[in-house]
């Protein structure tokens, strides 16, 4: 039996996902820029934490 997704379940799940990605990206930027890492390393951290 297939489960139908509704707006009531999709909207909070999407918000949860986007919030997690945003927190990960901010955390990656903070961790990368605080010790003065190179831009490429900071981008890599941001990508890893945001994914």
N, CA and C of each residue as an Amber inpcrd file, in Angstrom:
protein
   153
   0.8370000  -1.1780000   0.0000000   0.0000000   0.0000000   0.0000000
   0.8860000   1.2470000   0.0000000   0.6820000   2.1140000  -0.9630000
   1.4960000   3.3170000  -1.0950000   1.0520000   4.3810000  -0.0980000
   2.0360000   5.1200000   0.4150000   1.7520000   6.2090000   1.3530000
   1.7430000   7.5210000   0.5770000   0.6650000   8.2700000   0.7180000
   0.5540000   9.5490000   0.0220000   1.1250000  10.6620000   0.8730000
   2.0360000  11.4310000   0.3060000   2.5890000  12.5920000   0.9940000
   1.6170000  13.7550000   0.8320000   1.4480000  14.5070000   1.8860000
   0.5670000  15.6750000   1.8510000   1.3800000  16.9230000   2.1700000
   0.7740000  18.0830000   1.9200000   1.4420000  19.3350000   2.2540000
   1.7190000  19.4170000   3.7480000   0.8560000  18.8150000   4.5300000
   1.0290000  18.8450000   5.9810000   2.2520000  18.0870000   6.4610000
   2.6860000  17.0940000   5.7100000   3.9000000  16.3710000   6.0700000
   5.1130000  16.8960000   5.3070000   4.9120000  17.3430000   4.0800000
   6.0250000  17.7960000   3.2490000   6.6140000  19.1210000   3.7300000
   5.7720000  20.0630000   4.1310000   6.2640000  21.3810000   4.5330000
   7.1620000  21.3140000   5.7760000   6.7520000  20.6570000   6.8680000
   7.6530000  20.5860000   8.0240000   8.9310000  19.7830000   7.7390000
   8.8270000  18.7410000   6.9170000  10.0130000  17.9560000   6.5840000
  11.0040000  18.7930000   5.7760000  10.5070000  19.5780000   4.8440000
  11.3650000  20.4490000   4.0500000  12.0020000  21.5180000   4.9150000
  11.2250000  22.1220000   5.7950000  11.7550000  23.1420000   6.7080000
  12.8370000  22.5490000   7.6070000  12.6160000  21.3390000   8.0910000
  13.5980000  20.6670000   8.9380000  14.8970000  20.4430000   8.1650000
  14.7880000  20.0000000   6.9470000  15.9520000  19.7350000   6.1040000
  16.7180000  21.0220000   5.8070000  16.0230000  22.0710000   5.4060000
  16.6760000  23.3330000   5.0770000  17.3130000  23.9740000   6.2990000
  16.6940000  23.8210000   7.4600000  17.2700000  24.3580000   8.6900000
  18.5750000  23.6420000   9.0170000  18.5800000  22.3260000   8.8670000
  19.8030000  21.5620000   9.1120000  20.9150000  21.9530000   8.1640000
  20.5890000  22.1590000   6.8950000  21.5910000  22.5780000   5.9160000
  22.1390000  23.9620000   6.2580000  21.2730000  24.8710000   6.6390000
  21.7090000  26.2240000   6.9870000  22.6230000  26.2050000   8.2060000
  22.2730000  25.4410000   9.2230000  23.1150000  25.3450000  10.4140000
  24.4700000  24.7530000  10.0480000  24.4760000  23.7180000   9.2210000
  25.7280000  23.1040000   8.7960000  26.6070000  24.0550000   8.0090000
  26.0120000  24.8440000   7.1390000  26.7890000  25.7890000   6.3470000
  27.3790000  26.8890000   7.2250000  26.5980000  27.3930000   8.1590000
  27.1140000  28.4250000   9.0630000  28.2370000  27.8560000   9.9290000
  28.0430000  26.6410000  10.4280000  29.0620000  25.9960000  11.2380000
  30.3490000  25.7950000  10.4300000  30.2310000  25.3690000   9.1920000
  31.4010000  25.2020000   8.3320000  32.1420000  26.5050000   8.0950000
  31.3950000  27.5930000   7.9060000  32.0320000  28.8960000   7.7150000
  32.7550000  29.3540000   8.9770000  32.1290000  29.1550000  10.1230000
  32.7480000  29.5690000  11.3870000  34.0140000  28.7590000  11.6510000
  33.9170000  27.4340000  11.4780000  35.0720000  26.5760000  11.7270000
  36.1870000  26.8610000  10.7160000  35.8290000  27.1870000   9.5010000
  36.8390000  27.4540000   8.4840000  37.5020000  28.8070000   8.6030000
  36.7620000  29.8160000   9.0060000  37.3370000  31.1570000   9.0610000
  37.9950000  31.4750000  10.4010000  37.5840000  30.8370000  11.4800000
  38.1490000  31.1330000  12.7970000  39.6590000  30.8940000  12.8360000
  40.1600000  29.7540000  12.3650000  41.6160000  29.5680000  12.3950000
  42.3320000  30.1350000  11.1690000  41.5740000  30.7430000  10.2630000
  42.1740000  31.3490000   9.0750000  42.5260000  30.3400000   7.9920000
  41.6990000  29.3120000   7.8230000  41.9460000  28.3330000   6.7700000
  41.8140000  28.9750000   5.3970000  42.4330000  28.3370000   4.4260000
  42.3540000  28.8040000   3.0430000  40.9020000  28.7330000   2.5700000
  40.5500000  29.5310000   1.5730000  39.1760000  29.5650000   1.0700000
  38.6860000  28.2010000   0.6090000  39.5500000  27.4430000  -0.0700000
  39.1370000  26.1260000  -0.5680000  38.8050000  25.1870000   0.5880000
  39.5850000  25.2460000   1.6540000  39.3220000  24.4020000   2.8220000
  38.0230000  24.8150000   3.5060000  37.7860000  26.1060000   3.5850000
  36.5460000  26.6010000   4.1850000  35.3420000  26.1790000   3.3590000
  35.4550000  26.2630000   2.0510000  34.3570000  25.8290000   1.1730000
  34.1020000  24.3400000   1.3440000  35.1730000  23.5530000   1.4400000
  35.0200000  22.1070000   1.6240000  34.3250000  21.8020000   2.9330000
  34.7120000  22.4770000   4.0180000  34.0510000  22.2730000   5.3110000
  32.5780000  22.6680000   5.2370000  32.3220000  23.7910000   4.6070000
  30.9350000  24.2560000   4.4800000  30.0900000  23.2440000   3.7100000
  30.6560000  22.7180000   2.6490000  29.9470000  21.7220000   1.8540000
  29.6810000  20.4530000   2.6650000  30.7020000  19.9800000   3.3950000
  30.5430000  18.7550000   4.1680000  29.5200000  18.9070000   5.2860000
  29.5650000  20.0140000   6.0030000  28.6210000  20.2150000   7.1000000
  27.2210000  20.5300000   6.5950000  27.1200000  21.1490000   5.4210000
  25.8180000  21.5010000   4.8920000  25.1100000  20.3720000   4.1600000
  25.8550000  19.3690000   3.7770000  25.2730000  18.2810000   2.9850000
  24.5030000  17.2870000   3.8210000
